[in-house]
Amino acid sequence: MISRNTAIAVVAVAVGALTTLFLLNGAVTGSIFGKVTLPSFGTLRAVGVGVYWDSGCNSIVGSVDWGVVEPGATKNVVVYIKNEGTDPVTLSLDTENWNPSAASSHISLTWEYGGEVVAVGGVVEARLSLAISDTIEGITSFSFDIVIAGSG
């Protein structure tokens, strides 16, 4: 069994590696005029929480490719969040590092997660929804990080 401090150090190393990956991949980019491809890369910062594409927790989410999204549209993806720590947790979703910062006024990320406590080893399904305002103007590319955190 690893200590909580060791787990924190492992998560810090993983976040550093993901941040490097995001910088190399260019984060979220796209033109807002007409149809646009909006890939999104997320930063996961929580002790003992993993985010996966499958309910068996075999395929780690490294990024989210939203595909083609038009202004005024919403795109959804389903992820599975597993409590890999030693204490029950409640999850939260946030975004940060918007570039340009004005993009956060026209683009939003929400989720369907009931707020239930996730037991140690427990897995919950969450639907992430990216919504682009139909009134967006003047933004030709943007980037942001997705932050899923567990606390308890």
MDTraj code that builds the backbone (N, CA, C; nanometers):
import mdtraj as md
import numpy as np

residues = "MET ILE SER ARG ASN THR ALA ILE ALA VAL VAL ALA VAL ALA VAL GLY ALA LEU THR THR LEU PHE LEU LEU ASN GLY ALA VAL THR GLY SER ILE PHE GLY LYS VAL THR LEU PRO SER PHE GLY THR LEU ARG ALA VAL GLY VAL GLY VAL TYR TRP ASP SER GLY CYS ASN SER ILE VAL GLY SER VAL ASP TRP GLY VAL VAL GLU PRO GLY ALA THR LYS ASN VAL VAL VAL TYR ILE LYS ASN GLU GLY THR ASP PRO VAL THR LEU SER LEU ASP THR GLU ASN TRP ASN PRO SER ALA ALA SER SER HIS ILE SER LEU THR TRP GLU TYR GLY GLY GLU VAL VAL ALA VAL GLY GLY VAL VAL GLU ALA ARG LEU SER LEU ALA ILE SER ASP THR ILE GLU GLY ILE THR SER PHE SER PHE ASP ILE VAL ILE ALA GLY SER GLY".split()
xyz = np.array([
    [0.0845, -0.1180, 0.0000],
    [0.0000, 0.0000, 0.0000],
    [0.0892, 0.1244, 0.0000],
    [0.0596, 0.2214, -0.0833],
    [0.1399, 0.3430, -0.0887],
    [0.0819, 0.4478, 0.0052],
    [0.1676, 0.5352, 0.0526],
    [0.1226, 0.6402, 0.1438],
    [0.0531, 0.7513, 0.0654],
    [-0.0232, 0.8328, 0.1347],
    [-0.0933, 0.9453, 0.0729],
    [0.0069, 1.0425, 0.0107],
    [0.1229, 1.0669, 0.0773],
    [0.2252, 1.1571, 0.0239],
    [0.2842, 1.1009, -0.1045],
    [0.3041, 0.9683, -0.1097],
    [0.3544, 0.9059, -0.2324],
    [0.2520, 0.9225, -0.3443],
    [0.1226, 0.9025, -0.3112],
    [0.0171, 0.9188, -0.4110],
    [0.0135, 1.0619, -0.4634],
    [0.0308, 1.1595, -0.3746],
    [0.0320, 1.3001, -0.4160],
    [0.1491, 1.3257, -0.5096],
    [0.2658, 1.2697, -0.4773],
    [0.3836, 1.2878, -0.5627],
    [0.3615, 1.2251, -0.6988],
    [0.2981, 1.1060, -0.7030],
    [0.2706, 1.0391, -0.8308],
    [0.1751, 1.1233, -0.9147],
    [0.0707, 1.1781, -0.8517],
    [-0.0241, 1.2624, -0.9241],
    [0.0453, 1.3878, -0.9763],
    [0.1338, 1.4478, -0.8954],
    [0.2049, 1.5689, -0.9391],
    [0.2896, 1.5388, -1.0613],
    [0.3571, 1.4235, -1.0639],
    [0.4375, 1.3852, -1.1799],
    [0.3471, 1.3642, -1.3014],
    [0.2312, 1.2969, -1.2810],
    [0.1383, 1.2723, -1.3913],
    [0.0842, 1.4029, -1.4476],
    [0.0492, 1.4975, -1.3601],
    [-0.0016, 1.6271, -1.4063],
    [0.1055, 1.6999, -1.4864],
    [0.2320, 1.6946, -1.4398],
    [0.3414, 1.7575, -1.5138],
    [0.3566, 1.6956, -1.6520],
    [0.3444, 1.5637, -1.6601],
    [0.3560, 1.4951, -1.7896],
    [0.2399, 1.5333, -1.8804],
    [0.1170, 1.5403, -1.8249],
    [0.0013, 1.5797, -1.9061],
    [0.0148, 1.7235, -1.9547],
    [0.0638, 1.8120, -1.8680],
    [0.0817, 1.9515, -1.9066],
    [0.1793, 1.9614, -2.0223],
    [0.2890, 1.8854, -2.0161],
    [0.3858, 1.8842, -2.1256],
    [0.3196, 1.8339, -2.2531],
    [0.2383, 1.7278, -2.2419],
    [0.1675, 1.6742, -2.3577],
    [0.0752, 1.7798, -2.4176],
    [0.0031, 1.8538, -2.3330],
    [-0.0883, 1.9565, -2.3822],
    [-0.0131, 2.0636, -2.4589],
    [0.1007, 2.1062, -2.4051],
    [0.1780, 2.2113, -2.4708],
    [0.2299, 2.1638, -2.6053],
    [0.2713, 2.0374, -2.6131],
    [0.3213, 1.9833, -2.7391],
    [0.2102, 1.9660, -2.8415],
    [0.0897, 1.9332, -2.7951],
    [-0.0216, 1.9097, -2.8863],
    [-0.0975, 2.0364, -2.9230],
    [-0.0725, 2.1471, -2.8578],
    [-0.1360, 2.2729, -2.8945],
    [-0.2702, 2.2978, -2.8298],
    [-0.3126, 2.2160, -2.7362],
    [-0.4386, 2.2315, -2.6648],
    [-0.5562, 2.2365, -2.7614],
    [-0.6601, 2.3126, -2.7281],
    [-0.7821, 2.3159, -2.8075],
    [-0.7712, 2.4257, -2.9116],
    [-0.7880, 2.3907, -3.0386],
    [-0.7782, 2.4924, -3.1418],
    [-0.8904, 2.4748, -3.2415],
    [-0.9245, 2.5823, -3.3094],
    [-1.0248, 2.5736, -3.4134],
    [-1.0755, 2.7096, -3.4532],
    [-1.1304, 2.7178, -3.5709],
    [-1.1920, 2.8394, -3.6200],
    [-1.3386, 2.8385, -3.5807],
    [-1.3929, 2.9511, -3.5358],
    [-1.5300, 2.9572, -3.4894],
    [-1.6274, 2.9920, -3.6025],
    [-1.5809, 3.0267, -3.7180],
    [-1.6682, 3.0636, -3.8291],
    [-1.7085, 2.9382, -3.9048],
    [-1.8401, 2.9021, -3.9039],
    [-1.8855, 2.7810, -3.9686],
    [-1.8523, 2.6600, -3.8842],
    [-1.8299, 2.5465, -3.9515],
    [-1.7962, 2.4239, -3.8795],
    [-1.6502, 2.4262, -3.8381],
    [-1.6218, 2.3604, -3.7254],
    [-1.4867, 2.3644, -3.6703],
    [-1.4601, 2.2355, -3.5916],
    [-1.3391, 2.1895, -3.5942],
    [-1.2988, 2.0768, -3.5117],
    [-1.2439, 2.1318, -3.3812],
    [-1.2963, 2.0843, -3.2689],
    [-1.2585, 2.1358, -3.1384],
    [-1.2046, 2.0237, -3.0496],
    [-1.0800, 1.9824, -3.0653],
    [-1.0266, 1.8844, -2.9702],
    [-1.0015, 1.9527, -2.8364],
    [-1.0223, 1.8807, -2.7279],
    [-1.0034, 1.9375, -2.5954],
    [-0.9146, 1.8457, -2.5129],
    [-0.8172, 1.9025, -2.4463],
    [-0.7268, 1.8263, -2.3624],
    [-0.7475, 1.8665, -2.2184],
    [-0.7571, 1.7704, -2.1289],
    [-0.7862, 1.8003, -1.9900],
    [-0.6717, 1.7697, -1.8958],
    [-0.6664, 1.8457, -1.7893],
    [-0.5722, 1.8226, -1.6813],
    [-0.6486, 1.7606, -1.5661],
    [-0.6018, 1.6467, -1.5155],
    [-0.6696, 1.5791, -1.4055],
    [-0.5885, 1.6001, -1.2784],
    [-0.6470, 1.6710, -1.1813],
    [-0.5748, 1.7002, -1.0577],
    [-0.6553, 1.6540, -0.9372],
    [-0.6382, 1.5290, -0.9014],
    [-0.7033, 1.4792, -0.7808],
    [-0.6296, 1.3550, -0.7334],
    [-0.6050, 1.3471, -0.6060],
    [-0.5366, 1.2313, -0.5494],
    [-0.6285, 1.1102, -0.5613],
    [-0.5780, 1.0057, -0.6263],
    [-0.6506, 0.8793, -0.6322],
    [-0.7690, 0.8731, -0.7257],
    [-0.7900, 0.9684, -0.8137],
    [-0.9021, 0.9658, -0.9068],
    [-0.8484, 0.9451, -1.0477],
    [-0.9081, 0.8497, -1.1197],
    [-0.8713, 0.8263, -1.2582],
    [-0.9912, 0.8501, -1.3477],
    [-0.9672, 0.8932, -1.4725],
    [-1.0753, 0.9169, -1.5680],
    [-1.0510, 0.8260, -1.6875],
    [-1.1546, 0.7509, -1.7257],
    [-1.1423, 0.6459, -1.8266],
    [-1.2533, 0.6555, -1.9310],
    [-1.2280, 0.5946, -2.0470],
    [-1.3271, 0.5887, -2.1545],
    [-1.4256, 0.4744, -2.1347],
    [-1.3875, 0.3729, -2.0583],
    [-1.4708, 0.2532, -2.0436],
    [-1.5025, 0.2273, -1.8965],
    [-1.6163, 0.1617, -1.8727],
    [-1.6602, 0.1368, -1.7354],
    [-1.5697, 0.0382, -1.6626],
    [-1.4912, -0.0414, -1.7355],
    [-1.3960, -0.1316, -1.6745],
    [-1.2665, -0.0625, -1.6346],
    [-1.2551, 0.0651, -1.6684],
    [-1.1397, 0.1492, -1.6327],
    [-1.0081, 0.0941, -1.6886],
    [-1.0091, 0.0621, -1.8173],
    [-0.8905, 0.0115, -1.8852],
    [-0.8253, 0.1145, -1.9761],
    [-0.9047, 0.2096, -2.0293],
    [-0.8546, 0.3063, -2.1275],
    [-0.8593, 0.4475, -2.0687],
    [-0.7425, 0.4986, -2.0289],
    [-0.7326, 0.6294, -1.9635],
    [-0.7649, 0.7417, -2.0621],
    [-0.8399, 0.8405, -2.0167],
    [-0.8697, 0.9585, -2.0978],
    [-0.7485, 1.0516, -2.0918],
    [-0.6860, 1.0744, -2.2070],
    [-0.5744, 1.1681, -2.2154],
    [-0.6177, 1.2983, -2.2781],
    [-0.7217, 1.2904, -2.3628],
    [-0.7768, 1.4096, -2.4266],
    [-0.9171, 1.3768, -2.4741],
    [-0.9931, 1.4805, -2.5040],
    [-1.1284, 1.4645, -2.5566],
    [-1.1323, 1.5302, -2.6939],
    [-1.1676, 1.4542, -2.7958],
    [-1.1838, 1.5070, -2.9312],
    [-1.3329, 1.5293, -2.9536],
    [-1.3721, 1.6551, -2.9596],
    [-1.5136, 1.6889, -2.9722],
    [-1.5657, 1.6721, -3.1135],
    [-1.4789, 1.6452, -3.2109],
    [-1.5226, 1.6303, -3.3493],
    [-1.5619, 1.7657, -3.4063],
    [-1.6542, 1.7659, -3.5021],
    [-1.6990, 1.8895, -3.5661],
    [-1.8139, 1.9488, -3.4846],
    [-1.7959, 2.0734, -3.4410],
    [-1.8967, 2.1423, -3.3615],
    [-1.9248, 2.2771, -3.4255],
    [-2.0525, 2.3090, -3.4436],
    [-2.0915, 2.4374, -3.5006],
    [-2.1295, 2.5350, -3.3896],
    [-2.1125, 2.6649, -3.4131],
    [-2.1631, 2.7628, -3.3166],
    [-2.3112, 2.7358, -3.2892],
    [-2.3500, 2.7420, -3.1633],
    [-2.4874, 2.7138, -3.1236],
    [-2.5117, 2.5675, -3.0899],
    [-2.4129, 2.4825, -3.1106],
    [-2.4300, 2.3392, -3.0879],
    [-2.3694, 2.2958, -2.9541],
    [-2.4102, 2.1778, -2.9112],
    [-2.3549, 2.1145, -2.7922],
    [-2.3105, 1.9740, -2.8294],
    [-2.1934, 1.9335, -2.7826],
    [-2.1403, 1.7980, -2.8043],
    [-2.1209, 1.7324, -2.6689],
    [-2.1459, 1.6021, -2.6630],
    [-2.1341, 1.5266, -2.5388],
    [-2.0362, 1.4103, -2.5539],
    [-1.9664, 1.3797, -2.4470],
    [-1.8866, 1.2574, -2.4363],
    [-1.9099, 1.1986, -2.2982],
    [-1.9013, 1.0667, -2.2886],
    [-1.9181, 0.9983, -2.1610],
    [-1.7820, 0.9491, -2.1143],
    [-1.7510, 0.9753, -1.9874],
    [-1.6285, 0.9259, -1.9244],
    [-1.6676, 0.8542, -1.7953],
    [-1.5754, 0.7745, -1.7450],
    [-1.5960, 0.7015, -1.6211],
    [-1.4870, 0.7436, -1.5232],
    [-1.5292, 0.7826, -1.4041],
    [-1.4362, 0.8337, -1.3043],
    [-1.4293, 0.7329, -1.1896],
    [-1.3068, 0.6880, -1.1610],
    [-1.2854, 0.5868, -1.0578],
    [-1.2104, 0.6476, -0.9397],
    [-1.2606, 0.6204, -0.8213],
    [-1.1922, 0.6624, -0.6995],
    [-1.0805, 0.5613, -0.6732],
    [-0.9592, 0.6009, -0.7008],
    [-0.8435, 0.5139, -0.6830],
    [-0.7685, 0.5451, -0.5546],
    [-0.8286, 0.6253, -0.4686],
    [-0.7655, 0.6631, -0.3425],
    [-0.8071, 0.5729, -0.2280],
    [-0.7829, 0.6202, -0.1076],
    [-0.8116, 0.5418, 0.0124],
    [-0.9275, 0.5981, 0.0945],
    [-0.9922, 0.7041, 0.0439],
    [-1.1054, 0.7651, 0.1120],
    [-1.2167, 0.7916, 0.0112],
    [-1.3442, 0.7866, 0.0542],
    [-1.4550, 0.8243, -0.0341],
    [-1.4391, 0.9710, -0.0766],
    [-1.4830, 1.0047, -0.1994],
    [-1.4693, 1.1414, -0.2502],
    [-1.5974, 1.1876, -0.3190],
    [-1.6131, 1.3181, -0.3252],
    [-1.7143, 1.3835, -0.4062],
    [-1.6386, 1.4549, -0.5171],
    [-1.6906, 1.4522, -0.6385],
    [-1.6207, 1.5057, -0.7551],
    [-1.6659, 1.6469, -0.7893],
    [-1.5757, 1.7206, -0.8520],
    [-1.6094, 1.8533, -0.9030],
    [-1.5472, 1.8697, -1.0413],
    [-1.6074, 1.9560, -1.1219],
    [-1.5606, 1.9856, -1.2577],
    [-1.5329, 2.1337, -1.2679],
    [-1.4218, 2.1681, -1.3319],
    [-1.3883, 2.3075, -1.3540],
    [-1.3095, 2.3176, -1.4844],
    [-1.2951, 2.4380, -1.5338],
    [-1.2082, 2.4650, -1.6485],
    [-1.1133, 2.5762, -1.6085],
    [-0.9976, 2.5773, -1.6726],
    [-0.9004, 2.6830, -1.6442],
    [-0.8107, 2.7023, -1.7647],
    [-0.7266, 2.8019, -1.7559],
    [-0.6285, 2.8334, -1.8604],
    [-0.6928, 2.8596, -1.9964],
    [-0.8018, 2.9354, -1.9970],
    [-0.8678, 2.9718, -2.1227],
    [-0.7787, 3.0671, -2.2010],
    [-0.7636, 3.0406, -2.3284],
    [-0.6848, 3.1270, -2.4161],
    [-0.7556, 3.1359, -2.5518],
    [-0.8072, 3.2532, -2.5876],
    [-0.8085, 3.3773, -2.5091],
    [-0.9092, 3.3670, -2.3940],
    [-0.8918, 3.4493, -2.2946],
    [-0.9790, 3.4438, -2.1771],
    [-1.1249, 3.4722, -2.2129],
    [-1.1506, 3.5495, -2.3180],
    [-1.2876, 3.5808, -2.3598],
    [-1.3629, 3.4567, -2.4085],
    [-1.2906, 3.3522, -2.4462],
    [-1.3565, 3.2301, -2.4941],
    [-1.4470, 3.1705, -2.3869],
    [-1.4098, 3.1842, -2.2599],
    [-1.4902, 3.1269, -2.1523],
    [-1.6276, 3.1924, -2.1399],
    [-1.6465, 3.3084, -2.2026],
    [-1.7772, 3.3745, -2.2024],
    [-1.8694, 3.3190, -2.3103],
    [-1.8151, 3.2432, -2.4052],
    [-1.8923, 3.1936, -2.5188],
    [-1.8918, 3.0415, -2.5315],
    [-1.8054, 2.9759, -2.4541],
    [-1.7920, 2.8312, -2.4595],
    [-1.8013, 2.7803, -2.3174],
    [-1.8818, 2.6761, -2.2960],
    [-1.8931, 2.6239, -2.1601],
    [-1.8802, 2.4725, -2.1594],
    [-1.8315, 2.4219, -2.0482],
    [-1.8229, 2.2787, -2.0259],
    [-1.8998, 2.2471, -1.8988],
    [-1.9969, 2.1578, -1.9103],
    [-2.0755, 2.1143, -1.7946],
    [-2.0738, 1.9620, -1.7924],
    [-2.1348, 1.9042, -1.6876],
    [-2.1447, 1.7587, -1.6838],
    [-2.2688, 1.7135, -1.6132],
    [-2.3060, 1.5892, -1.6431],
    [-2.4133, 1.5215, -1.5716],
    [-2.3461, 1.4252, -1.4753],
    [-2.3443, 1.4619, -1.3502],
    [-2.2916, 1.3817, -1.2402],
    [-2.3777, 1.4178, -1.1212],
    [-2.4327, 1.3191, -1.0551],
    [-2.5316, 1.3419, -0.9507],
    [-2.4806, 1.3947, -0.8194],
    [-2.3495, 1.4109, -0.8036],
    [-2.2962, 1.4635, -0.6791],
    [-2.2809, 1.3594, -0.5702],
    [-2.3069, 1.2331, -0.6044],
    [-2.2961, 1.1284, -0.5039],
    [-2.1512, 1.1064, -0.4610],
    [-2.1344, 1.0564, -0.3398],
    [-2.0028, 1.0212, -0.2885],
    [-1.9581, 0.8941, -0.3598],
    [-1.8328, 0.8952, -0.4058],
    [-1.7779, 0.7790, -0.4756],
    [-1.6929, 0.7010, -0.3761],
    [-1.7348, 0.5783, -0.3492],
    [-1.6636, 0.4929, -0.2540],
    [-1.5255, 0.4561, -0.3077],
    [-1.4380, 0.4130, -0.2210],
    [-1.3053, 0.3661, -0.2613],
    [-1.3234, 0.2525, -0.3618],
    [-1.2614, 0.2660, -0.4778],
    [-1.2742, 0.1666, -0.5842],
    [-1.3992, 0.1821, -0.6683],
    [-1.4875, 0.2739, -0.6287],
    [-1.6123, 0.2947, -0.7013],
    [-1.5914, 0.3699, -0.8320],
    [-1.6842, 0.3474, -0.9261],
    [-1.6784, 0.4111, -1.0576],
    [-1.8127, 0.4780, -1.0850],
    [-1.8096, 0.6021, -1.1338],
    [-1.9316, 0.6710, -1.1741],
    [-1.9190, 0.7147, -1.3196],
    [-2.0320, 0.7149, -1.3878],
    [-2.0377, 0.7637, -1.5252],
    [-2.0691, 0.9126, -1.5221],
    [-2.0001, 0.9893, -1.6064],
    [-2.0264, 1.1332, -1.6164],
    [-2.0306, 1.1718, -1.7637],
    [-2.1317, 1.2489, -1.8015],
    [-2.1436, 1.2986, -1.9386],
    [-2.0932, 1.4424, -1.9417],
    [-1.9832, 1.4664, -2.0165],
    [-1.9295, 1.6011, -2.0347],
    [-1.9976, 1.6637, -2.1555],
    [-2.0393, 1.7896, -2.1427],
    [-2.1080, 1.8602, -2.2511],
    [-2.0367, 1.9909, -2.2818],
    [-1.9935, 2.0056, -2.4073],
    [-1.9289, 2.1282, -2.4550],
    [-2.0322, 2.2061, -2.5359],
    [-2.0597, 2.3294, -2.4947],
    [-2.1586, 2.4133, -2.5638],
    [-2.0910, 2.5381, -2.6183],
    [-2.1162, 2.5656, -2.7473],
    [-2.0626, 2.6842, -2.8139],
    [-2.1788, 2.7809, -2.8366],
    [-2.1656, 2.9036, -2.7913],
    [-2.2697, 3.0045, -2.8095],
    [-2.2895, 3.0344, -2.9575],
    [-2.4134, 3.0552, -2.9967],
    [-2.4394, 3.0913, -3.1367],
    [-2.4072, 3.2374, -3.1644],
    [-2.3750, 3.3146, -3.0599],
    [-2.3401, 3.4565, -3.0776],
    [-2.1900, 3.4812, -3.0700],
    [-2.1108, 3.3757, -3.0692],
    [-1.9660, 3.3917, -3.0579],
    [-1.9111, 3.4674, -3.1786],
    [-1.8253, 3.5647, -3.1524],
    [-1.7632, 3.6443, -3.2584],
    [-1.6215, 3.6813, -3.2172],
    [-1.5343, 3.6947, -3.3168],
    [-1.4003, 3.7456, -3.2929],
    [-1.3026, 3.6459, -3.2326],
    [-1.3440, 3.5247, -3.2102],
    [-1.2536, 3.4231, -3.1566],
    [-1.2282, 3.3225, -3.2684],
    [-1.1042, 3.3145, -3.3115],
    [-1.0710, 3.2241, -3.4219],
    [-1.0037, 3.0963, -3.3746],
    [-0.9538, 3.0950, -3.2520],
    [-0.8996, 2.9736, -3.1913],
    [-0.9028, 2.9911, -3.0402],
    [-0.9021, 2.8792, -2.9688],
    [-0.9050, 2.8879, -2.8233],
    [-0.8480, 2.7599, -2.7639],
    [-0.8163, 2.7670, -2.6349],
    [-0.7721, 2.6489, -2.5614],
    [-0.8180, 2.6596, -2.4173],
    [-0.8328, 2.5445, -2.3524],
    [-0.8632, 2.5403, -2.2103],
    [-0.8297, 2.4018, -2.1562],
    [-0.8152, 2.3930, -2.0257],
    [-0.7909, 2.2652, -1.9583],
    [-0.9156, 2.2253, -1.8808],
    [-0.9428, 2.0956, -1.8772],
    [-1.0519, 2.0385, -1.7987],
    [-0.9917, 1.9882, -1.6682],
    [-1.0551, 2.0243, -1.5574],
    [-1.0059, 1.9823, -1.4259],
    [-1.1155, 1.9030, -1.3565],
    [-1.0886, 1.7756, -1.3270],
    [-1.1805, 1.6916, -1.2496],
    [-1.1095, 1.6625, -1.1185],
    [-1.1745, 1.7013, -1.0093],
    [-1.1102, 1.6877, -0.8788],
    [-1.1996, 1.6085, -0.7842],
    [-1.1382, 1.5340, -0.6960],
    [-1.2109, 1.4626, -0.5920],
    [-1.1735, 1.5182, -0.4562],
    [-1.2724, 1.5316, -0.3697],
    [-1.2438, 1.5782, -0.2334],
    [-1.3332, 1.5009, -0.1376],
    [-1.2868, 1.4883, -0.0160],
    [-1.3684, 1.4128, 0.0781],
    [-1.3223, 1.4152, 0.2170],
])
top = md.Topology()
chain = top.add_chain()
for i, resn in enumerate(residues, 1):
    res = top.add_residue(resn, chain, resSeq=i)
    for name in ("N", "CA", "C"):
        top.add_atom(name, md.element.get_by_symbol(name[0]), res)
traj = md.Trajectory(xyz[None], top)
